[in-house]
């Protein structure tokens, strides 16, 4: 079992030890895909002995019956998710987790893998697709874009970049295209979605080749708009623009294995900046790890860089550092 799978199992087990109210409070702070993964893990979990639960957290012992096992009761999962997500969203998720049935509407896209979601919406009008994508997480929207033709991808990003909010009529079109995204769409106020920043955030996740083609297409349409998007984008090499204190803050949040893989595709200047913001011993170990690391696929490097960039953006949003303003294909580095 990988560390990620083990962590997921532990998280699911911990939620099952909590009361529905407490577990619901935890789930409220998670994104759709995290909730789905935890829901699936809980639904699949076999009864667990107390001996396996005790090492997880001593403080949850109060929730156990003496010698009792933890059982993934369907009603408990249903109650937990409903309290965390509300009736409608929980119903969508429960239909997938407990019955495995498909769901409808734009919310269901958040539970789908990118290839499935792309296949579902690729034949819609590009404006409809653009309006759908601005409701998704940036990385999921970027992954979906990868599955479109170049022409469609270019058109959609251009429409996202020039989208000035989402009007109620657009929500109605989404309902018609995907069967029901929101109830009472006619009374919904204009939502602050789309725009240059939104397009830039999505492009951060589509990969360098697709990104270049999209930007070139936007530049043909409007050079100034293309530059505005580029100015809003932030890629791994932009770490050079962050001050030393910011780099040190980032390094405290990143695992060494992740850093080694990410730096395999980094410019020498960026590597040196990282080295100088580490202790001499840590820098020496990192150099040795980089030198001993064999060839790795560029797609793996870029994936790791994107994970680090997620950390960087979170730290920036928390005000712990300031960003200064690109990044997949499958070569070797």
C-alpha positions as CSV (number, residue, x, y, z in Angstrom):
1,X,0.0,0.0,0.0
2,X,1.4,3.4,-1.0
3,X,1.7,6.2,1.6
4,X,-1.1,8.1,-0.1
5,X,-3.4,5.0,0.1
6,X,-2.4,4.5,3.8
7,X,-3.1,8.1,4.6
8,X,-6.5,7.9,2.9
9,X,-7.4,4.8,4.9
10,X,-6.4,6.5,8.1
11,X,-8.4,9.6,7.4
12,X,-11.5,7.5,6.5
13,X,-11.0,5.4,9.7
14,X,-10.7,8.5,11.8
15,X,-13.9,10.0,10.4
16,X,-15.7,6.8,11.1
17,X,-14.7,7.1,14.8
18,X,-16.1,10.5,15.1
19,X,-19.8,11.4,15.5
20,X,-21.6,12.6,12.4
21,X,-21.6,16.2,13.6
22,X,-17.8,16.2,14.2
23,X,-17.0,14.4,10.9
24,X,-19.3,16.7,9.0
25,X,-17.3,19.7,10.3
26,X,-14.2,18.2,8.9
27,X,-15.7,17.4,5.5
28,X,-17.0,20.9,5.1
29,X,-13.4,22.1,4.7
30,X,-12.6,19.6,2.0
31,X,-13.0,19.9,-1.8
32,X,-15.4,17.6,-3.9
33,X,-12.7,15.1,-4.9
34,X,-11.3,14.8,-1.4
35,X,-14.8,14.2,-0.1
36,X,-15.5,11.6,-2.8
37,X,-12.3,9.7,-2.1
38,X,-13.0,9.7,1.6
39,X,-16.6,8.6,1.0
40,X,-15.5,5.8,-1.2
41,X,-12.8,4.7,1.3
42,X,-15.4,4.7,4.2
43,X,-17.9,2.8,2.1
44,X,-15.3,0.1,1.2
45,X,-13.8,-0.2,4.7
46,X,-14.2,-3.5,6.5
47,X,-14.9,-3.5,10.3
48,X,-11.6,-2.6,12.1
49,X,-10.4,-3.8,15.4
50,X,-9.8,-1.4,18.2
51,X,-6.1,-2.2,18.2
52,X,-5.8,-0.6,14.7
53,X,-7.6,2.5,15.8
54,X,-5.8,3.2,19.0
55,X,-2.5,4.3,17.4
56,X,-4.3,6.7,15.1
57,X,-5.2,9.2,17.9
58,X,-5.4,8.6,21.6
59,X,-8.1,11.2,22.0
60,X,-10.7,9.3,19.9
61,X,-10.8,6.5,22.4
62,X,-13.8,8.1,24.0
63,X,-15.8,7.3,20.9
64,X,-15.2,3.6,21.0
65,X,-17.2,1.0,22.8
66,X,-15.0,-1.2,25.0
67,X,-13.4,-3.6,22.5
68,X,-15.8,-2.6,19.8
69,X,-14.9,-2.5,16.2
70,X,-15.6,0.4,13.8
71,X,-18.1,-0.4,11.1
72,X,-18.8,1.6,8.0
73,X,-22.6,1.9,8.4
74,X,-24.4,3.3,5.4
75,X,-26.7,5.4,7.5
76,X,-23.8,6.9,9.3
77,X,-22.1,7.9,6.1
78,X,-25.4,9.3,4.7
79,X,-25.9,11.4,7.9
80,X,-22.3,12.6,7.9
81,X,-22.3,13.7,4.3
82,X,-25.7,15.3,4.5
83,X,-24.7,17.4,7.4
84,X,-21.5,18.4,5.7
85,X,-22.8,19.1,2.2
86,X,-26.5,19.6,2.4
87,X,-29.2,17.4,1.0
88,X,-28.7,18.0,-2.7
89,X,-24.9,17.7,-2.9
90,X,-24.9,14.8,-0.5
91,X,-27.6,13.0,-2.6
92,X,-25.3,13.3,-5.7
93,X,-22.3,12.0,-3.8
94,X,-24.2,9.2,-2.1
95,X,-25.6,7.9,-5.3
96,X,-22.0,7.5,-6.5
97,X,-20.5,6.3,-3.3
98,X,-23.2,3.9,-2.1
99,X,-25.0,2.9,-5.3
100,X,-22.3,3.8,-7.9
101,X,-24.9,5.5,-10.1
102,X,-24.2,8.5,-12.3
103,X,-25.2,12.0,-11.3
104,X,-26.4,14.9,-13.4
105,X,-25.7,18.6,-13.6
106,X,-22.5,20.6,-13.3
107,X,-21.9,19.4,-9.7
108,X,-21.4,15.9,-11.0
109,X,-18.5,17.1,-13.1
110,X,-16.6,17.8,-9.9
111,X,-16.7,14.1,-9.1
112,X,-15.7,12.9,-12.6
113,X,-12.3,12.1,-13.9
114,X,-11.2,14.7,-16.5
115,X,-11.4,12.4,-19.5
116,X,-15.1,11.5,-18.7
117,X,-16.0,15.1,-18.0
118,X,-14.3,16.2,-21.3
119,X,-16.2,13.6,-23.3
120,X,-19.5,14.7,-21.7
121,X,-19.1,18.4,-22.6
122,X,-16.9,18.5,-25.7
123,X,-19.8,18.8,-28.2
124,X,-21.4,21.7,-26.4
125,X,-21.1,25.2,-27.6
126,X,-17.7,26.7,-26.6
127,X,-19.4,29.4,-24.6
128,X,-21.3,26.8,-22.6
129,X,-18.0,24.9,-22.1
130,X,-16.3,28.0,-20.9
131,X,-19.1,28.8,-18.5
132,X,-18.9,25.2,-17.1
133,X,-15.1,25.2,-16.7
134,X,-15.1,28.4,-14.6
135,X,-17.2,26.6,-12.0
136,X,-14.5,23.8,-11.6
137,X,-11.2,23.8,-9.7
138,X,-8.4,25.2,-11.8
139,X,-6.4,22.0,-12.1
140,X,-9.5,19.9,-13.0
141,X,-10.5,22.5,-15.7
142,X,-6.9,22.4,-17.0
143,X,-6.9,18.6,-17.2
144,X,-10.3,18.6,-19.0
145,X,-8.9,21.1,-21.6
146,X,-6.1,18.6,-22.4
147,X,-8.7,16.2,-23.8
148,X,-10.1,18.8,-26.3
149,X,-8.9,19.4,-29.8
150,X,-6.4,22.3,-30.1
151,X,-9.1,24.4,-31.9
152,X,-11.7,23.9,-29.2
153,X,-9.1,24.4,-26.4
154,X,-8.0,27.7,-27.9
155,X,-11.6,28.9,-28.4
156,X,-12.7,27.9,-24.8
157,X,-9.7,29.7,-23.1
158,X,-10.3,32.8,-25.2
159,X,-14.0,32.8,-24.1
160,X,-13.0,32.3,-20.4
161,X,-10.5,35.2,-20.6
162,X,-13.2,37.5,-22.0
163,X,-16.0,36.2,-19.7
164,X,-17.3,38.9,-17.5
165,X,-19.3,37.0,-14.9
166,X,-22.0,34.5,-15.3
167,X,-25.6,35.8,-15.9
168,X,-28.7,33.9,-14.8
169,X,-29.4,33.1,-18.5
170,X,-26.1,31.4,-18.8
171,X,-26.9,29.2,-15.8
172,X,-30.2,28.3,-17.5
173,X,-28.2,27.2,-20.6
174,X,-26.0,25.1,-18.3
175,X,-29.1,23.5,-16.9
176,X,-30.3,22.7,-20.4
177,X,-26.8,21.3,-21.4
178,X,-26.0,19.3,-18.2
179,X,-29.6,18.9,-16.8
180,X,-29.6,21.0,-13.6
181,X,-26.7,22.9,-12.1
182,X,-28.5,25.2,-9.7
183,X,-32.1,25.5,-8.5
184,X,-33.8,28.8,-9.1
185,X,-31.3,29.9,-11.7
186,X,-33.5,32.8,-12.8
187,X,-33.1,34.4,-9.4
188,X,-29.4,33.9,-9.1
189,X,-27.3,37.1,-9.2
190,X,-24.4,37.5,-11.6
191,X,-21.5,35.4,-10.2
192,X,-18.0,36.8,-10.3
193,X,-16.4,34.1,-12.4
194,X,-14.2,34.1,-15.5
195,X,-11.8,36.8,-16.6
196,X,-8.1,37.0,-17.3
197,X,-7.0,35.7,-13.9
198,X,-9.3,32.7,-14.2
199,X,-8.0,31.8,-17.7
200,X,-4.4,32.2,-16.4
201,X,-5.0,29.9,-13.4
202,X,-6.5,27.2,-15.7
203,X,-3.6,27.5,-18.1
204,X,-1.2,26.9,-15.3
205,X,-2.4,23.3,-15.4
206,X,-2.6,22.4,-19.1
207,X,1.1,21.8,-19.9
208,X,3.6,23.9,-21.7
209,X,2.9,22.8,-25.3
210,X,-0.9,23.3,-25.1
211,X,-0.3,26.5,-23.1
212,X,1.9,28.0,-25.9
213,X,-0.6,27.2,-28.6
214,X,-3.5,28.7,-26.6
215,X,-1.5,31.9,-25.8
216,X,-0.5,32.2,-29.5
217,X,-4.2,31.9,-30.5
218,X,-5.2,34.6,-28.0
219,X,-2.4,36.8,-29.2
220,X,-3.8,36.6,-32.7
221,X,-7.1,37.8,-31.4
222,X,-5.9,40.4,-29.0
223,X,-2.1,40.8,-28.2
224,X,-2.8,42.9,-25.1
225,X,-5.2,40.2,-23.7
226,X,-2.5,37.5,-24.3
227,X,0.0,39.6,-22.4
228,X,-2.4,40.1,-19.5
229,X,-2.9,36.4,-19.2
230,X,0.8,35.8,-19.3
231,X,1.3,38.4,-16.6
232,X,-1.2,36.6,-14.3
233,X,0.4,33.2,-14.8
234,X,2.9,31.8,-12.4
235,X,5.1,28.8,-13.2
236,X,8.0,27.0,-11.5
237,X,10.7,29.2,-12.9
238,X,9.0,32.3,-11.4
239,X,10.3,31.1,-8.0
240,X,13.4,33.0,-9.0
241,X,11.3,36.2,-8.4
242,X,10.5,35.3,-4.8
243,X,12.8,36.7,-2.1
244,X,15.0,34.4,0.0
245,X,12.7,34.5,3.0
246,X,9.9,33.4,0.8
247,X,11.9,30.5,-0.6
248,X,12.8,29.4,2.9
249,X,9.1,29.5,3.8
250,X,8.3,27.3,0.8
251,X,11.1,24.8,1.6
252,X,9.7,24.3,5.0
253,X,6.4,23.1,3.4
254,X,7.9,20.8,0.7
255,X,9.2,17.2,1.2
256,X,12.7,16.5,0.0
257,X,11.7,13.8,-2.4
258,X,9.3,16.2,-4.1
259,X,11.9,18.9,-4.3
260,X,14.5,16.6,-5.9
261,X,12.0,15.6,-8.7
262,X,10.8,19.1,-9.3
263,X,14.4,20.5,-9.5
264,X,15.4,17.9,-12.1
265,X,13.7,20.1,-14.7
266,X,14.7,23.5,-13.2
267,X,17.1,26.0,-14.5
268,X,20.6,26.1,-12.9
269,X,19.8,29.6,-11.5
270,X,16.8,28.3,-9.7
271,X,18.6,25.3,-8.3
272,X,21.3,27.6,-6.9
273,X,18.7,29.9,-5.3
274,X,17.2,26.9,-3.6
275,X,20.7,25.6,-2.4
276,X,21.6,29.0,-0.9
277,X,18.4,29.1,1.2
278,X,19.2,25.7,2.8
279,X,21.8,24.7,5.4
280,X,25.1,23.7,3.9
281,X,24.5,20.1,4.9
282,X,21.0,20.0,3.4
283,X,22.2,21.7,0.2
284,X,25.0,19.1,-0.1
285,X,22.5,16.2,0.3
286,X,20.1,17.8,-2.2
287,X,23.0,18.1,-4.8
288,X,23.9,14.5,-4.2
289,X,20.3,13.3,-4.7
290,X,20.0,15.3,-7.9
291,X,23.2,14.0,-9.2
292,X,22.3,10.4,-8.4
293,X,18.8,10.7,-9.8
294,X,18.5,9.0,-13.2
295,X,16.5,10.3,-16.2
296,X,12.8,11.0,-15.4
297,X,10.0,11.9,-17.6
298,X,9.3,15.6,-18.0
299,X,5.6,14.9,-17.3
300,X,6.6,13.6,-13.8
301,X,8.8,16.6,-13.1
302,X,6.1,19.0,-14.2
303,X,3.5,17.2,-12.1
304,X,5.7,17.6,-9.0
305,X,6.4,21.2,-9.9
306,X,2.6,21.8,-10.0
307,X,2.2,20.3,-6.6
308,X,4.8,22.7,-5.2
309,X,3.1,25.6,-7.0
310,X,-0.1,24.7,-5.2
311,X,1.8,25.1,-2.0
312,X,3.2,28.4,-3.2
313,X,-0.2,29.7,-4.1
314,X,-1.6,28.7,-0.8
315,X,1.2,30.5,1.1
316,X,0.6,33.5,-1.1
317,X,-3.1,33.5,-0.3
318,X,-2.3,33.2,3.4
319,X,0.0,36.3,3.0
320,X,3.2,34.4,3.9
321,X,4.9,35.3,0.7
322,X,4.5,37.5,-2.4
323,X,4.5,36.1,-5.9
324,X,6.4,37.8,-8.6
325,X,4.0,35.8,-12.9
326,X,3.8,29.3,-16.9
327,X,4.3,25.3,-17.2
328,X,3.6,19.4,-19.6
329,X,5.0,17.2,-22.2
330,X,6.6,13.8,-22.1
331,X,10.3,14.2,-22.9
332,X,13.2,13.2,-20.6
333,X,15.3,15.6,-18.5
